[in-house]
Amino acid sequence: MKDATARTGRRSRRPRHGPTAALLRPARWLAVPVLLAVLGALTGPAAADPTGPVEPVSVRLRPATGPVSEALAARLRVHGGDRIRLTEQRADVTLALGDAAFRAALAAPGHGAVLGLGIGATRVLELVGPGCRCSAVRAGVPLAAQLAVLRELMPGARRVGVMLGPDSAWRAPLAGPVGLLLDVVEVDPPQRLGPLLRRHLPDWDALLLPEDPVLFGPGTARLVLLTSYRQRVPVFGPGADYVHAGSVASAAPDNDDLARAALDWLGQWRATGQWPAPDFAGHYGLEINDYVARAYDLKVGPGGRLERRLEIDP
């Protein structure tokens, strides 16, 4: 994986399977890493003192093992350098990857400071509150980032559907930029997803999906993507997995982005003793399914304009 300081290249592996076949096997895809912000180093009051070395923040990652945790640990070492120290023993901060690990870390007696990474909207509302000594990097990306992707690839879109459930990363009301109408449809219970899709898709130029583990999890991907494809309505979002399955494109955080976000949160915690409020990572990659984009006659350029637009809008 490339270092974050060189996240502007474009790597292209063109898919040979369309949206329907992609539901049965991972589509080959084209990824354009996008740097949304240049962030400061992990610092605190002691870090500005030139008289001596600064003791690193000790960090314990939970779960400690598994491919995702190990990949994240590697990126934390790359970006954190000597400012953090990963340990399996007692630590200053526990980094909890995912909802289950976050809940378990907060349930542990005397748990200390806890930062959740990739935490769903419902769990954030449930678990992060006064006195919890915790915060969370939320799962998904902000609406503005996904709109920047959609508007670059579909500049002619005028009416875009957004489907929201109780567990969605975005909350109504939602407002789009001038010239773009966001038609928000709330889906509750999730069993209404199919009928609502069939009813509203003919009215939309595109469908924009938020991160939502219930409404847009693996069990509904076939329904959403095939129904939209038959109606010739491109789907954008909610993340990399959907793009691999047949969505056109999505902004999405990868392990590099989560590691850099964790360092941002740790920097403020060390400097002030307080966690930042829960928020999205602020660093994202761009995933594009080149085959699906071509199937909808969407032109995918070299990426430069899209990168600059994403850096400005969110």
Order of alpha helices (4+ residues) and beta strands (2+ residues): beta-alpha-beta-beta-alpha-beta-beta-alpha-beta-alpha-beta-alpha-beta-beta-alpha-beta-alpha-beta-alpha-beta-alpha-beta-alpha-alpha
